[in-house]
């Protein structure tokens, strides 16, 4: 069984960190630092609590002059690299947290620190309080970052400015009007790094949830620039495609005319939790020409209040020659996980062809 993520903050981790801090902080007291870390409540702390606890303890071992502290944090990262510590270690998220917590009132030094630290561990969460506090000044800084030589700094520009970054604080003014971050995405649309381009796509998908017309305009403007950019736009349009947004379907040439659904049936009309819903169907292209076909299905999950909530799953997207007929069997698991709870009773499943929903049928979920 895998260890909980919170166990990344282990005695071995703090030994490695202390070894680096002994080199970078004059008179660093390893024993006192360790005692302050492993307080009585440490075992009950979860991952984020341990991260925050680490930055709070470290604060008492660093100079009160924030500029001097940033110099030490930079040297500490350099020392960690000398020790063979690789980049992007999740436990080192306490470094961005330190900047967010103690540097929010020092724009200049914190911007410099974020640019440096994100090349070791991502600062996408830590940058968001600075966007909220400094607004357009921070957005302009992120535009500069979008032209940076290091791809992790460029990604910080796009990922940190996402209107709806998961697990992060929201940015209400960017949800309301995302036009200020469009120059960032424009700079990065042809980025050499897939890591960066995927972040741009995710930002577009965030924007699509509030302003679909903006993403449609971007899709039309960027279409055909390169294979990579076309893939970026498609990924950034995924929510609109799942919603069956008419304009984006038209943009991608997705029309259900002449695409026929046949023999849609449930092979397991009664499903137990832990098992799978199984259904089969046949698709036929009755058009005189080949047709692009995007196949999806929707499951209407029963909620605690008795209402249903719809979730769309993609099956495939491919060209069907004229007269082509293909039979498909699909399974949808009903396995319990920590982030999902099922409610017994009637559920529904439907087929979606090029954004058009077809043939809603019912099945029963049992204990």
Residue pairs with C-beta under 8 A, 6 or more apart in sequence:
4 47
5 47
5 90
6 45
6 46
6 47
6 49
6 50
8 47
8 89
8 90
8 91
9 47
9 50
9 51
9 54
9 91
11 38
13 91
14 33
14 34
14 37
16 80
16 83
16 85
17 80
18 28
18 30
18 33
18 34
19 83
20 76
20 79
20 80
20 83
20 85
21 28
21 30
21 33
21 58
21 61
21 76
22 28
22 30
23 75
23 79
24 72
24 75
24 76
24 79
25 61
25 62
25 72
28 61
29 61
33 57
33 58
33 61
36 57
36 60
37 53
37 54
37 57
42 50
42 53
45 53
51 91
51 93
51 94
51 97
52 94
52 97
52 101
54 94
55 94
55 95
55 97
55 98
55 101
55 102
56 101
58 94
58 98
59 98
59 101
59 102
62 68
62 69
62 72
62 73
63 69
63 72
66 102
66 103
66 106
66 109
67 106
67 109
69 102
70 99
70 103
70 109
70 110
70 112
70 113
73 95
73 98
73 113
73 117
74 113
74 116
74 117
77 95
77 116
77 117
77 120
80 92
80 120
81 120
85 92
87 119
87 120
87 121
88 120
88 121
88 122
89 121
90 121
92 120
92 121
93 121
93 122
93 125
95 117
95 120
95 121
96 114
96 117
96 118
96 121
96 122
96 123
96 125
96 126
97 125
97 126
99 110
99 113
99 114
99 117
99 123
99 126
100 125
100 126
100 129
100 130
103 109
103 110
103 113
104 110
104 129
104 130
104 133
107 130
107 134
107 137
107 138
110 130
111 130
111 138
111 141
114 123
114 126
114 127
114 130
114 156
115 145
115 148
115 153
115 156
117 123
118 124
118 152
118 153
118 156
119 150
119 152
119 153
122 152
122 155
122 156
122 159
123 156
123 160
124 155
124 156
124 159
124 160
124 165
124 168
125 160
125 165
125 167
125 168
125 169
127 138
127 142
127 156
127 160
127 161
128 160
128 165
128 168
128 169
128 171
129 169
130 138
131 138
131 139
131 142
131 160
131 161
131 171
131 174
132 169
132 171
135 173
136 180
139 161
139 180
139 181
139 184
142 156
142 157
142 160
142 161
142 181
142 184
143 157
143 183
143 184
143 187
145 153
145 154
145 156
145 157
146 154
146 157
146 158
146 183
146 184
146 187
146 188
147 154
147 187
148 154
148 157
151 191
151 192
151 193
151 195
151 196
152 195
154 188
154 191
154 193
154 196
155 193
155 195
155 196
155 199
157 184
157 187
157 188
158 184
158 185
158 188
158 196
158 199
158 200
158 203
159 165
159 199
159 202
159 203
161 171
161 174
161 181
161 184
161 203
162 168
162 199
162 202
162 203
162 206
163 170
163 171
163 174
163 175
163 178
163 181
163 203
163 206
163 207
163 210
164 170
164 175
164 206
164 209
165 206
174 180
174 181
175 210
176 210
178 206
178 207
178 210
178 211
178 214
179 214
181 203
182 214
182 218
185 200
185 203
185 204
185 218
188 196
188 197
188 199
188 200
189 197
189 200
189 222
189 225
189 229
189 232
190 225
190 226
190 228
190 229
191 197
191 200
194 228
197 228
197 229
197 231
197 232
198 232
198 235
200 232
200 236
201 232
201 233
201 235
201 236
202 235
202 236
203 236
204 215
204 218
204 232
204 233
204 236
204 237
205 215
205 235
205 236
205 237
205 238
205 239
207 214
207 215
208 214
208 215
208 236
208 237
208 239
208 240
209 239
212 240
212 245
212 247
212 248
215 236
215 237
215 240
215 248
216 240
216 245
216 247
216 248
216 251
218 233
218 236
219 233
219 236
219 237
219 248
219 251
220 251
222 229
222 230
222 232
222 233
223 230
223 233
223 251
224 230
234 252
237 248
237 252
240 248
241 248
241 249
241 252
241 254
241 294
241 355
242 296
242 312
242 314
244 352
244 355
244 356
244 357
245 355
246 355
249 255
249 354
249 355
252 292
252 294
253 292
254 292
254 294
254 354
254 355
255 291
255 354
256 353
256 354
256 355
256 356
257 287
258 285
258 286
258 287
258 291
259 283
259 284
259 285
259 286
259 287
259 291
259 293
259 320
259 353
259 354
260 283
260 284
260 285
260 286
261 281
261 282
261 283
261 351
261 353
261 358
261 359
262 281
262 282
262 283
262 284
262 325
263 280
263 281
263 282
263 327
264 279
264 280
264 281
264 351
264 358
264 359
264 361
265 279
265 280
265 281
265 361
266 277
266 278
266 279
266 349
266 361
266 363
267 278
267 279
267 280
267 329
268 275
268 276
268 277
268 278
268 279
268 363
269 362
269 363
269 364
270 363
270 364
270 366
271 277
271 334
271 363
271 364
271 365
271 366
272 334
272 365
272 366
272 367
273 334
273 335
273 336
273 342
273 344
273 365
273 366
273 367
274 334
274 335
274 336
275 333
275 334
276 331
276 332
276 333
276 334
277 299
277 331
277 332
277 334
277 349
277 363
278 329
278 330
278 331
279 297
279 329
279 330
279 349
279 361
280 327
280 328
280 329
280 330
281 327
281 328
281 330
281 351
282 325
282 326
282 327
282 328
283 293
283 295
283 320
283 325
283 326
283 328
283 353
284 323
284 324
284 325
284 326
285 291
285 293
285 320
285 321
285 322
285 323
285 324
285 325
286 323
287 322
288 322
289 322
290 319
290 320
290 321
290 322
291 319
291 320
291 322
292 317
292 318
292 319
292 320
292 354
293 316
293 317
293 318
293 319
293 320
293 353
293 354
294 314
294 316
294 317
294 353
294 354
294 355
295 314
295 315
295 316
295 317
295 328
295 351
295 352
295 353
296 312
296 313
296 314
296 315
296 351
296 352
297 312
297 313
297 315
297 330
297 332
297 349
297 350
297 351
297 352
298 310
298 311
298 312
298 313
298 349
298 350
298 352
298 357
299 310
299 311
299 313
299 332
299 347
299 348
299 349
300 308
300 309
300 310
300 347
300 348
300 349
300 350
300 360
301 308
301 309
301 310
301 311
301 342
301 343
301 347
302 308
302 342
302 343
302 344
302 345
302 346
302 347
302 365
303 309
303 343
304 343
308 347
308 348
312 352
313 332
315 328
315 330
320 326
332 349
334 342
334 365
336 342
342 365
343 365
344 365
344 366
344 367
345 364
345 365
346 362
346 363
346 364
347 362
347 363
347 364
347 365
348 360
348 361
348 362
348 363
349 360
349 361
349 363
350 357
350 358
350 359
350 360
350 361
351 357
351 358
351 359
352 358
